[in-house]
Amino acid sequence: MTAVTSTDVVTSRPRQGLAGIRRLVATNPSLLPTAAAVVIFVAMVIYGEVAYGRIVQYNTLSNLLINNAHLIVLAVAMTFVILTGGIDLSVGSIIALSSVSGVMLAQAGWNPIVVVVLMIVIGSVFGAISGVLVQYFNVQPFIATLAMMFLGRGLASLLSTQPERLPDESPIRWLGSQYKIIDGPRVNDLVITPGVVIAILVVLAAVFVLHRTRTGRTVYAIGGSEGSASLMGLAVPRTKVLVYIISGTLSGVAAVIYTSRLGIAQNITGIGWELDAIAATVIGGTLLTGGAGYVLGSVIGALVLGLMTVLITRDGGIPPEMTTIITGGILLAFVLLQRAVTRKKE
């Protein structure tokens, strides 16, 4: 018999772990883009800590979550739509219209709870219109949501073309207030805002809906094959409308989070945010063809974009325009990776 030493046991464990990961990816190729997003995020954290320092600390984590809470919510919204094989280009315009409307109503002295509810309802109405256009009028999602994007931006500009400031005494600002969770050395504190808590609750609710409910299974089935989902007796029409309502509603929630933090609303708010949400979702591993993806992956994608901005700011020598270039490069790499995954599944 051959004696097994402790060294053999120690070295075999990492090999077994790698083998297990390879088997998991081989049996479920759609996990590969999400795993790649996690690897990129970890690599960015390590690089930032080595190159600039003070990345792995409470203060950086707090700022990353606070500054990107609205983007996390938008990424979750976009995940629902893209999983069905659709797209939603109206999320940025919904934020502009909701924020401008909400701030102007708050200035007029409306009840803050009513204001917040109306901001979210505006998003729900826009999402419902997009869903009806897509499902019952057979309008392509790109065209339907593009029309709603122009409509929302136009209405926001009609309301005001000047920055509107949320009153200092408005209770809505409480959602952007910072609360210390851990008192670290110097300014290295772990702080959180109610807006971040809302974003976390949105993520948890989305994970539950997509992975523990019939609606979630229908969403994945539609993205895999809408015809097959219909033949299986799934509620395809209702679900397709519902995902756009969810996207619009969460856009309204993102508007509340963003407005409460900055206290300012403008008709130009949210320009390009629909592309950031799509990028975060794709980087997080959701296939543009639909049927495969994870909410937590989209959250990682949003954090990758947020951390990239932090690293560029820390460097100081990289032009801000590089953010767009780097984002485009990462997105291109993930689109190619998705294509490879799709071919392997075929």
ZICORPE-V97984 format. One record per residue. N is the residue number from 1. SS is DSSP state (H for helix, E for strand, - for the rest). Layout:
BEGIN
n->N ss->SS
n->N ss->SS
END
This chain:
BEGIN
n->1 ss->-
n->2 ss->-
n->3 ss->-
n->4 ss->-
n->5 ss->-
n->6 ss->H
n->7 ss->H
n->8 ss->H
n->9 ss->H
n->10 ss->H
n->11 ss->H
n->12 ss->H
n->13 ss->H
n->14 ss->H
n->15 ss->H
n->16 ss->H
n->17 ss->H
n->18 ss->H
n->19 ss->H
n->20 ss->H
n->21 ss->H
n->22 ss->H
n->23 ss->H
n->24 ss->H
n->25 ss->H
n->26 ss->H
n->27 ss->H
n->28 ss->-
n->29 ss->-
n->30 ss->-
n->31 ss->H
n->32 ss->H
n->33 ss->H
n->34 ss->H
n->35 ss->H
n->36 ss->H
n->37 ss->H
n->38 ss->H
n->39 ss->H
n->40 ss->H
n->41 ss->H
n->42 ss->H
n->43 ss->H
n->44 ss->H
n->45 ss->H
n->46 ss->H
n->47 ss->H
n->48 ss->H
n->49 ss->H
n->50 ss->H
n->51 ss->H
n->52 ss->-
n->53 ss->-
n->54 ss->-
n->55 ss->-
n->56 ss->-
n->57 ss->-
n->58 ss->H
n->59 ss->H
n->60 ss->H
n->61 ss->H
n->62 ss->H
n->63 ss->H
n->64 ss->H
n->65 ss->H
n->66 ss->H
n->67 ss->H
n->68 ss->H
n->69 ss->H
n->70 ss->H
n->71 ss->H
n->72 ss->H
n->73 ss->H
n->74 ss->H
n->75 ss->H
n->76 ss->H
n->77 ss->H
n->78 ss->H
n->79 ss->H
n->80 ss->H
n->81 ss->H
n->82 ss->H
n->83 ss->H
n->84 ss->-
n->85 ss->-
n->86 ss->-
n->87 ss->-
n->88 ss->-
n->89 ss->-
n->90 ss->-
n->91 ss->H
n->92 ss->H
n->93 ss->H
n->94 ss->H
n->95 ss->H
n->96 ss->H
n->97 ss->H
n->98 ss->H
n->99 ss->H
n->100 ss->H
n->101 ss->H
n->102 ss->H
n->103 ss->H
n->104 ss->H
n->105 ss->H
n->106 ss->H
n->107 ss->H
n->108 ss->-
n->109 ss->-
n->110 ss->-
n->111 ss->-
n->112 ss->H
n->113 ss->H
n->114 ss->H
n->115 ss->H
n->116 ss->H
n->117 ss->H
n->118 ss->H
n->119 ss->H
n->120 ss->H
n->121 ss->H
n->122 ss->H
n->123 ss->H
n->124 ss->H
n->125 ss->H
n->126 ss->H
n->127 ss->H
n->128 ss->H
n->129 ss->H
n->130 ss->H
n->131 ss->H
n->132 ss->H
n->133 ss->H
n->134 ss->H
n->135 ss->H
n->136 ss->H
n->137 ss->-
n->138 ss->-
n->139 ss->-
n->140 ss->-
n->141 ss->H
n->142 ss->H
n->143 ss->H
n->144 ss->H
n->145 ss->H
n->146 ss->H
n->147 ss->H
n->148 ss->H
n->149 ss->H
n->150 ss->H
n->151 ss->H
n->152 ss->H
n->153 ss->H
n->154 ss->H
n->155 ss->H
n->156 ss->H
n->157 ss->H
n->158 ss->H
n->159 ss->H
n->160 ss->-
n->161 ss->-
n->162 ss->-
n->163 ss->-
n->164 ss->E
n->165 ss->E
n->166 ss->-
n->167 ss->-
n->168 ss->-
n->169 ss->-
n->170 ss->-
n->171 ss->H
n->172 ss->H
n->173 ss->H
n->174 ss->H
n->175 ss->H
n->176 ss->H
n->177 ss->-
n->178 ss->E
n->179 ss->E
n->180 ss->E
n->181 ss->E
n->182 ss->E
n->183 ss->-
n->184 ss->-
n->185 ss->-
n->186 ss->-
n->187 ss->-
n->188 ss->-
n->189 ss->-
n->190 ss->E
n->191 ss->E
n->192 ss->E
n->193 ss->E
n->194 ss->H
n->195 ss->H
n->196 ss->H
n->197 ss->H
n->198 ss->H
n->199 ss->H
n->200 ss->H
n->201 ss->H
n->202 ss->H
n->203 ss->H
n->204 ss->H
n->205 ss->H
n->206 ss->H
n->207 ss->H
n->208 ss->H
n->209 ss->H
n->210 ss->H
n->211 ss->H
n->212 ss->H
n->213 ss->-
n->214 ss->H
n->215 ss->H
n->216 ss->H
n->217 ss->H
n->218 ss->H
n->219 ss->H
n->220 ss->H
n->221 ss->H
n->222 ss->H
n->223 ss->H
n->224 ss->H
n->225 ss->-
n->226 ss->H
n->227 ss->H
n->228 ss->H
n->229 ss->H
n->230 ss->H
n->231 ss->H
n->232 ss->-
n->233 ss->-
n->234 ss->-
n->235 ss->-
n->236 ss->H
n->237 ss->H
n->238 ss->H
n->239 ss->H
n->240 ss->H
n->241 ss->H
n->242 ss->H
n->243 ss->H
n->244 ss->H
n->245 ss->H
n->246 ss->H
n->247 ss->H
n->248 ss->H
n->249 ss->H
n->250 ss->H
n->251 ss->H
n->252 ss->H
n->253 ss->H
n->254 ss->H
n->255 ss->H
n->256 ss->H
n->257 ss->H
n->258 ss->H
n->259 ss->H
n->260 ss->H
n->261 ss->H
n->262 ss->H
n->263 ss->-
n->264 ss->E
n->265 ss->E
n->266 ss->-
n->267 ss->-
n->268 ss->-
n->269 ss->-
n->270 ss->-
n->271 ss->-
n->272 ss->-
n->273 ss->H
n->274 ss->H
n->275 ss->H
n->276 ss->H
n->277 ss->H
n->278 ss->H
n->279 ss->H
n->280 ss->H
n->281 ss->H
n->282 ss->H
n->283 ss->H
n->284 ss->-
n->285 ss->-
n->286 ss->-
n->287 ss->-
n->288 ss->-
n->289 ss->-
n->290 ss->-
n->291 ss->-
n->292 ss->-
n->293 ss->-
n->294 ss->-
n->295 ss->H
n->296 ss->H
n->297 ss->H
n->298 ss->H
n->299 ss->H
n->300 ss->H
n->301 ss->H
n->302 ss->H
n->303 ss->H
n->304 ss->H
n->305 ss->H
n->306 ss->H
n->307 ss->H
n->308 ss->H
n->309 ss->H
n->310 ss->H
n->311 ss->H
n->312 ss->H
n->313 ss->H
n->314 ss->H
n->315 ss->H
n->316 ss->-
n->317 ss->-
n->318 ss->-
n->319 ss->-
n->320 ss->-
n->321 ss->-
n->322 ss->H
n->323 ss->H
n->324 ss->H
n->325 ss->H
n->326 ss->H
n->327 ss->H
n->328 ss->H
n->329 ss->H
n->330 ss->H
n->331 ss->H
n->332 ss->H
n->333 ss->H
n->334 ss->H
n->335 ss->H
n->336 ss->H
n->337 ss->H
n->338 ss->H
n->339 ss->H
n->340 ss->H
n->341 ss->H
n->342 ss->H
n->343 ss->H
n->344 ss->H
n->345 ss->H
n->346 ss->-
END
